[in-house]
């Protein structure tokens, strides 16, 4: 009798899982054709601040709401790139925009924690959110984010996506992108950051205000050591 009860329970769970998968599949099929154009990514033109230089080429002043410096991926130190991948998306170069293993790991972690403690956003999903979506926590927004990530992965190379992320992500203190953050926090070009500085910068995307070394140096140090 007990064995039969377990069979019914497993059958019920399997049926609910199948229904959920079918519902998501139908929703994805309806939403995908209406996703926005990726012109903002393929023709990337970020808002740049007004900079005033001396006759000798030294930066004297910078005006604008956003601190930003665009840098090519190959000009970003390898140790910084590795630190970002370690902190944000270690399987970036293996998945197709949505990391299935990461999603399953996050679900299990949240179940054991009794609440939402861990997310599963990949770097591509973060690019989709930063360029096209709001930060609201709804199922539809998350589904749009995943579908946009898949669309982006079919349009751009991994290196192009990573370069967009490195230049667009907000890192606190009005700094957008790691080049601007390197100058904001350490007063140096991103090409010259050392390992400790790279780890500090790579820890910022998770919480630019929570792990900001200017506002919360102790938390920033803990996050740095984790990275």
Helices and strands as residue ranges (DSSP letters): H 2-32, H 39-42, E 50-53, E 59-63, E 67-68, G 73-75, H 78-88, H 100-113, H 123-132, H 139-155, H 158-168, E 175-176, H 178-186, G 190-192, H 195-202, H 217-226
